[in-house]
């Protein structure tokens, strides 16, 4: 039976080869097997203005395809995704240019992103929720070539802070992945927090993770994400956000019997002879903290009508985990700063300053004109 199958297969191969030779004799092959693609834009198309903007500012300039109509071959079919809306695609396209591409063009030269930038940016309207872990993906960098940005239909371009938290942070995070996939960062970065990464538990951690040397809980998942998060947070955080994060990193934390992380504790009725009560993160949403003239920290409930009468003295939990979180984070920033200088001839602090200056002057209505005013 096998011999018959081999004979049939051989006859089929001979037949295909004969057909191929016949075809070669009759037709002359051109320079490419792919059909010519007409890149002429239709001025009557409802998406003409955005398509022209993307062609001139991304494709022609950086050889970058900016996709917003969600071709299904560009996504993971395991996710249930929807396309970005046209209006939100415009907001993201102009914001990417203003807060990312123009920044590097100004400080690293236009050839930098032409050489090292992504070749595809894909906008997705919805979130990407993992069917197995139920975690949400807001951005992906694939092979140093493609960046995908999700949740585009939820953006509020009139709220710079939410845009910063949800999108600009992601842009710089994913671009950092592309850069370190091209030129590896120093291995000494991994040594700063060796033994403290929590690949599966990071989802259950909160801001207290900063005291272990991580700028976010996601940074604690593994060292590549730690590097990208460190760079992204350093670039996009305001001074107030960065200082607040370092303040948390310097604090002590106590894990109570309910597995809640507590930064402060108090005594019932301000009586230090009683067992302390630890104040967890959820409690902190309902209390205010103030220092008196002597530097003593007090707490009072936010809904208290007479906070001056019912202030409770609270105390910082001692930092006894043996990790200087603030110092670890600053070490990582210095390693990243040196890597940007040595590997890319780019000043990370200048990038940070330029981004934050642009964030302060961010006006989406002015940026939209780059598309809407196209003739």
Backbone torsions as a table, in degrees:
resi	resn	phi	psi	omega
1	UNK	NA	-43.9	179.0
2	UNK	-62.6	-36.8	-179.2
3	UNK	-64.0	-38.7	179.1
4	UNK	-64.8	-41.4	179.6
5	UNK	-63.0	-40.5	179.4
6	UNK	-63.4	-41.5	-180.0
7	UNK	-62.9	-44.7	-179.8
8	UNK	-62.7	-43.8	180.0
9	UNK	-61.7	-40.4	-179.8
10	UNK	-64.3	-43.1	178.7
11	UNK	-61.7	-39.6	178.6
12	UNK	-64.0	-41.4	178.7
13	UNK	-63.1	-40.8	177.6
14	UNK	-62.1	-41.9	-178.7
15	UNK	-64.5	-44.6	179.3
16	UNK	-63.1	-41.5	179.4
17	UNK	-62.0	-40.7	179.5
18	UNK	-63.5	-42.5	179.1
19	UNK	-63.7	-38.3	-179.5
20	UNK	-65.7	-42.2	178.9
21	UNK	-64.2	-40.0	178.5
22	UNK	-62.1	-42.5	-179.4
23	UNK	-65.0	-40.0	-179.7
24	UNK	-65.3	-34.6	-179.2
25	UNK	-70.4	-31.4	-173.8
26	UNK	-89.5	-33.4	-174.0
27	UNK	-114.3	146.0	173.8
28	UNK	-98.5	126.0	-179.5
29	UNK	-73.6	140.0	176.9
30	UNK	-87.7	-172.3	-178.1
31	UNK	-71.1	-16.5	-179.8
32	UNK	-147.5	150.4	177.4
33	UNK	-87.0	-8.7	-178.3
34	UNK	-93.0	145.8	178.4
35	UNK	-69.1	152.3	176.0
36	UNK	-64.0	139.9	178.4
37	UNK	-104.7	123.1	179.6
38	UNK	-82.1	110.9	-178.2
39	UNK	-91.7	8.7	178.1
40	UNK	-68.9	128.2	-179.3
41	UNK	-87.8	144.6	179.8
42	UNK	-89.3	111.2	-179.3
43	UNK	-60.8	-17.9	-179.6
44	UNK	-89.8	-4.7	179.4
45	UNK	-69.5	144.6	179.2
46	UNK	-67.6	-18.3	-179.7
47	UNK	-107.7	15.3	-173.1
48	UNK	-56.7	-46.0	-174.2
49	UNK	-63.7	-44.9	178.1
50	UNK	-67.1	-42.3	179.8
51	UNK	-60.5	-39.6	178.7
52	UNK	-68.1	-42.3	177.7
53	UNK	-59.4	-45.2	-178.9
54	UNK	-66.2	-38.3	179.6
55	UNK	-65.6	-45.5	-175.3
56	UNK	-74.6	-36.2	-171.5
57	UNK	-98.5	-15.5	-179.9
58	UNK	-123.7	-56.0	-175.6
59	UNK	-67.1	-54.1	-177.4
60	UNK	-67.7	-34.8	-174.1
61	UNK	-85.2	-42.7	-173.5
62	UNK	-117.3	2.4	-173.6
63	UNK	55.7	43.6	-175.8
64	UNK	-119.2	127.9	177.1
65	UNK	-93.0	121.3	-178.8
66	UNK	-103.8	106.2	-174.1
67	UNK	-100.4	130.0	177.0
68	UNK	-133.1	-5.1	-179.1
69	UNK	-93.6	6.8	173.2
70	UNK	54.5	66.4	170.1
71	UNK	-64.1	129.7	-171.3
72	UNK	-63.6	-25.0	-179.9
73	UNK	-70.1	-10.1	-177.6
74	UNK	-94.2	0.5	-175.5
75	UNK	-126.4	165.1	175.6
76	UNK	-78.7	119.0	-174.5
77	UNK	-70.7	-6.2	176.5
78	UNK	-77.2	-14.0	-179.8
79	UNK	-100.2	147.3	175.1
80	UNK	-96.1	99.1	-171.2
81	UNK	-118.7	157.0	176.8
82	UNK	-127.7	155.7	-179.5
83	UNK	-69.9	162.5	172.8
84	UNK	-75.5	148.2	174.2
85	UNK	-71.6	156.0	-178.2
86	UNK	-61.9	-44.6	-178.4
87	UNK	-63.9	-42.3	-179.4
88	UNK	-72.5	-30.6	175.6
89	UNK	-63.8	-38.5	176.3
90	UNK	-61.9	-47.6	-178.7
91	UNK	-59.9	-41.0	-178.9
92	UNK	-72.6	-38.3	-178.8
93	UNK	-63.3	-44.1	-178.9
94	UNK	-74.2	-32.3	178.5
95	UNK	-69.2	-41.1	176.7
96	UNK	-58.5	-43.2	179.9
97	UNK	-63.8	-47.7	-173.5
98	UNK	-71.3	-40.8	-171.2
99	UNK	-102.4	0.0	-179.1
100	UNK	-133.4	-67.5	-173.2
101	UNK	-66.3	-44.4	-179.6
102	UNK	-65.6	-30.6	179.1
103	UNK	-64.4	-50.6	-178.7
104	UNK	-69.8	-34.2	176.1
105	UNK	-59.3	-42.4	-176.5
106	UNK	-69.9	-40.9	-171.0
107	UNK	-101.6	-20.4	-179.6
108	UNK	-119.3	-6.8	-178.4
109	UNK	91.5	150.9	-175.8
110	UNK	-63.2	-29.2	-177.9
111	UNK	-69.1	-19.4	-176.7
112	UNK	-62.9	-53.7	-179.6
113	UNK	-74.9	-26.4	174.2
114	UNK	-62.9	-33.6	-178.2
115	UNK	-89.4	-40.0	-169.6
116	UNK	-117.1	-5.6	180.0
117	UNK	-72.1	167.7	177.8
118	UNK	-67.0	160.8	176.7
119	UNK	-101.8	-14.8	178.5
120	UNK	-139.7	132.5	166.4
121	UNK	-118.6	124.7	-177.8
122	UNK	-115.2	125.7	175.6
123	UNK	-99.4	133.2	178.5
124	UNK	-124.6	132.1	-174.8
125	UNK	-68.5	-36.7	-173.2
126	UNK	-104.1	175.2	174.5
127	UNK	-77.1	160.3	172.2
128	UNK	-109.9	103.1	-178.2
129	UNK	-100.4	123.5	179.6
130	UNK	-67.4	125.9	179.3
131	UNK	-62.8	-26.5	-175.4
132	UNK	-92.1	-46.5	-175.9
133	UNK	-98.3	-13.8	-177.5
134	UNK	63.8	20.5	176.4
135	UNK	-86.8	153.8	-176.7
136	UNK	-102.7	129.7	176.4
137	UNK	-101.6	125.5	179.5
138	UNK	-106.6	-11.2	177.8
139	UNK	-164.2	151.1	178.7
140	UNK	-139.9	139.9	170.2
141	UNK	-117.8	120.5	-173.0
142	UNK	-116.2	110.9	172.4
143	UNK	61.0	23.9	-179.8
144	UNK	69.0	15.5	-175.0
145	UNK	-122.2	-39.5	-169.3
146	UNK	-127.5	137.6	173.0
147	UNK	-121.1	128.8	176.8
148	UNK	-110.7	132.6	177.6
149	UNK	-118.0	125.9	-175.6
150	UNK	-105.2	176.2	176.4
151	UNK	62.2	27.6	-177.2
152	UNK	-63.9	-31.4	-178.8
153	UNK	-74.9	-4.1	179.2
154	UNK	-105.4	1.3	-176.4
155	UNK	-72.4	147.9	174.9
156	UNK	-121.5	95.9	-173.1
157	UNK	-68.6	-11.7	177.5
158	UNK	-89.4	-0.1	179.1
159	UNK	-118.2	91.0	-176.5
160	UNK	-56.9	-34.4	-178.2
161	UNK	-66.8	-43.8	178.2
162	UNK	-68.1	-37.0	176.1
163	UNK	-61.6	-39.4	179.6
164	UNK	-65.7	-47.2	-176.3
165	UNK	-67.3	-40.6	-171.5
166	UNK	-92.5	-26.8	-170.7
167	UNK	-126.8	-52.8	-176.4
168	UNK	-63.6	-39.0	174.0
169	UNK	-56.2	-46.5	-179.5
170	UNK	-62.7	-41.5	-179.8
171	UNK	-57.8	-49.8	-177.8
172	UNK	-70.9	-32.8	175.5
173	UNK	-61.8	-51.9	-176.9
174	UNK	-67.8	-35.0	178.2
175	UNK	-67.7	-34.5	175.3
176	UNK	-61.2	-38.0	175.8
177	UNK	-60.1	-43.7	179.6
178	UNK	-60.8	-43.0	-178.9
179	UNK	-65.5	-44.8	-176.7
180	UNK	-77.5	-17.0	171.7
181	UNK	-75.0	-17.9	178.4
182	UNK	-91.5	-44.7	177.6
183	UNK	-133.8	116.4	-173.2
184	UNK	-66.2	141.8	176.4
185	UNK	-82.1	162.8	-175.9
186	UNK	-59.8	140.9	-179.7
187	UNK	-66.7	-17.9	178.8
188	UNK	-63.7	-21.9	176.9
189	UNK	-61.4	-42.0	-177.9
190	UNK	-64.5	-28.9	-175.3
191	UNK	-73.4	-21.3	-175.6
192	UNK	-60.9	-42.5	-177.5
193	UNK	-118.3	24.7	-178.8
194	UNK	-57.9	135.4	179.8
195	UNK	87.6	-4.3	-177.1
196	UNK	-115.1	0.3	176.6
197	UNK	-73.5	143.9	-178.1
198	UNK	-127.4	82.6	-172.2
199	UNK	-55.0	-31.7	-178.2
200	UNK	-110.0	-26.6	-174.6
201	UNK	-86.3	-8.6	-174.3
202	UNK	-60.0	-28.1	-179.1
203	UNK	-64.3	-25.9	-176.7
204	UNK	-93.8	3.1	-178.1
205	UNK	-97.8	156.4	179.4
206	UNK	-117.5	-152.0	-175.6
207	UNK	-65.0	-19.8	-179.3
208	UNK	-61.5	-17.6	-179.9
209	UNK	-62.2	-22.3	179.0
210	UNK	-61.1	-32.1	-178.8
211	UNK	-67.8	-10.9	177.2
212	UNK	-101.3	7.2	173.4
213	UNK	99.1	19.9	-179.2
214	UNK	-120.4	136.9	-178.0
215	UNK	-72.3	-27.9	176.4
216	UNK	-143.8	168.0	177.7
217	UNK	-67.2	-33.3	178.7
218	UNK	-64.4	-31.4	178.2
219	UNK	-61.3	-25.3	-178.3
220	UNK	-81.0	-0.5	-177.4
221	UNK	-72.9	-41.3	175.7
222	UNK	-172.9	165.9	-166.3
223	UNK	-67.7	-31.5	177.5
224	UNK	-65.8	-41.4	176.9
225	UNK	-68.9	-34.2	176.7
226	UNK	-60.8	-45.2	-179.3
227	UNK	-63.6	-47.5	-178.6
228	UNK	-64.8	-40.1	178.7
229	UNK	-67.3	-40.6	179.4
230	UNK	-60.1	-46.6	179.4
231	UNK	-64.9	-47.4	-176.4
232	UNK	-62.5	-45.9	-179.7
233	UNK	-64.8	-40.1	180.0
234	UNK	-63.3	-35.8	-178.6
235	UNK	-74.8	-46.3	-167.8
236	UNK	-98.4	-18.5	180.0
237	UNK	-65.7	140.4	170.8
238	UNK	-71.0	167.8	177.1
239	UNK	-57.3	-42.1	-178.4
240	UNK	-64.4	-42.2	179.6
241	UNK	-66.1	-43.1	-178.1
242	UNK	-65.7	-43.8	180.0
243	UNK	-65.7	-38.7	178.8
244	UNK	-64.3	-40.2	179.3
245	UNK	-64.7	-43.0	178.6
246	UNK	-66.3	-33.4	176.7
247	UNK	-63.7	-43.3	176.6
248	UNK	-64.0	-39.0	-179.4
249	UNK	-64.8	-24.8	-179.4
250	UNK	-86.7	-8.1	-173.1
251	UNK	-86.3	160.2	171.3
252	UNK	-92.7	155.5	-178.5
253	UNK	-138.0	144.1	178.8
254	UNK	-123.8	130.2	179.0
255	UNK	-95.8	113.2	-175.9
256	UNK	-82.1	-175.7	-175.9
257	UNK	-65.9	-20.9	177.8
258	UNK	-90.1	12.4	-178.2
259	UNK	60.6	30.9	176.9
260	UNK	-101.3	138.1	179.7
261	UNK	-88.4	126.9	-174.8
262	UNK	-119.3	133.9	-179.9
263	UNK	-99.5	-24.6	-178.1
264	UNK	-127.5	161.7	170.8
265	UNK	-141.4	159.9	179.2
266	UNK	-141.7	168.5	176.6
267	UNK	-109.2	139.9	177.5
268	UNK	-56.1	129.6	178.8
269	UNK	57.0	26.8	-179.9
270	UNK	59.3	26.7	-178.6
271	UNK	-100.9	105.5	-174.5
272	UNK	-70.7	-6.7	177.3
273	UNK	-81.5	-11.5	-179.8
274	UNK	-92.7	164.2	178.9
275	UNK	-65.8	138.7	-178.4
276	UNK	-68.6	151.8	174.3
277	UNK	-111.1	122.1	-179.0
278	UNK	-87.3	138.1	-176.1
279	UNK	-99.5	114.0	-176.9
280	UNK	-86.3	177.0	-174.5
281	UNK	-63.3	-36.9	-179.3
282	UNK	-67.3	-36.0	176.6
283	UNK	-62.6	-38.3	-175.0
284	UNK	-63.6	-18.4	177.0
285	UNK	-71.9	-16.7	-174.4
286	UNK	-114.4	8.4	-179.0
287	UNK	-129.6	156.7	173.0
288	UNK	-112.8	149.1	178.8
289	UNK	-119.8	134.4	178.6
290	UNK	-138.6	150.2	174.4
291	UNK	-102.6	138.8	175.5
292	UNK	-88.2	-177.1	-175.7
293	UNK	-62.7	-26.0	-179.2
294	UNK	-86.6	-1.9	179.7
295	UNK	87.6	10.3	177.6
296	UNK	-81.9	134.7	-178.6
297	UNK	-86.1	131.8	178.5
298	UNK	-121.6	154.9	176.7
299	UNK	-126.5	143.5	169.2
300	UNK	-146.0	152.2	-177.9
301	UNK	-69.0	139.0	-174.7
302	UNK	-64.7	-28.1	-178.6
303	UNK	-93.6	10.5	180.0
304	UNK	-75.6	126.3	-177.7
305	UNK	-74.6	-19.7	-179.3
306	UNK	-132.3	71.8	-173.8
307	UNK	-62.6	-30.3	-179.9
308	UNK	-64.0	-30.6	-177.7
309	UNK	-81.4	-29.7	-172.1
310	UNK	-113.2	27.7	177.2
311	UNK	-67.3	142.8	-180.0
312	UNK	-121.5	131.2	177.9
313	UNK	-71.4	131.9	178.2
314	UNK	-125.5	161.0	-174.3
315	UNK	-130.9	148.3	175.2
316	UNK	-72.2	137.5	172.2
317	UNK	-67.9	131.0	179.3
318	UNK	-59.8	142.9	178.2
319	UNK	-87.3	96.7	-172.9
320	UNK	-120.3	18.7	-178.2
321	UNK	-85.9	-3.0	178.1
322	UNK	78.3	8.7	-179.5
323	UNK	-119.9	127.2	172.8
324	UNK	-90.7	91.7	-174.4
325	UNK	-60.1	-42.0	-179.8
326	UNK	-61.0	-47.9	-178.6
327	UNK	-63.5	-39.0	-180.0
328	UNK	-63.2	-43.3	179.8
329	UNK	-64.3	-43.7	-179.6
330	UNK	-67.2	-32.9	173.9
331	UNK	-61.4	-44.4	-178.9
332	UNK	-64.2	-40.2	178.0
333	UNK	-62.1	-41.5	-179.7
334	UNK	-64.7	-39.2	177.4
335	UNK	-63.7	-43.7	178.3
336	UNK	-64.5	-41.5	179.6
337	UNK	-59.9	-44.5	-179.5
338	UNK	-68.4	-37.3	179.3
339	UNK	-64.7	-43.2	176.9
340	UNK	-59.7	-41.0	-178.5
341	UNK	-69.3	-49.5	-173.9
342	UNK	-74.8	-38.4	-174.6
343	UNK	-89.1	-30.2	-171.7
344	UNK	-124.4	-6.2	-174.9
345	UNK	55.3	41.2	-179.1
346	UNK	-122.0	136.4	178.8
347	UNK	-89.7	107.3	-177.8
348	UNK	-61.5	-37.9	179.8
349	UNK	-67.1	-34.6	176.9
350	UNK	-68.1	-38.9	175.5
351	UNK	-60.4	-46.6	179.9
352	UNK	-58.1	-47.0	-177.3
353	UNK	-65.5	-41.8	-179.6
354	UNK	-64.3	-43.5	179.2
355	UNK	-61.5	-45.9	-177.1
356	UNK	-69.2	-33.9	174.2
357	UNK	-62.8	-41.8	179.6
358	UNK	-69.6	-34.6	176.9
359	UNK	-63.4	-38.2	-180.0
360	UNK	-67.6	-29.0	-178.9
361	UNK	-103.7	12.8	-177.2
362	UNK	-64.9	123.5	177.9
363	UNK	-138.2	104.6	-173.5
364	UNK	-65.0	-30.0	-180.0
365	UNK	-65.4	-38.9	176.9
366	UNK	-68.0	-40.2	-178.9
367	UNK	-66.9	-37.4	179.9
368	UNK	-60.1	-27.8	-177.9
369	UNK	-61.9	-25.1	178.3
370	UNK	-60.9	-26.4	177.9
371	UNK	-99.0	-50.4	-173.4
372	UNK	-67.6	-24.3	-179.4
373	UNK	-88.6	1.1	178.6
374	UNK	-67.2	135.9	179.5
375	UNK	-98.8	NA	NA
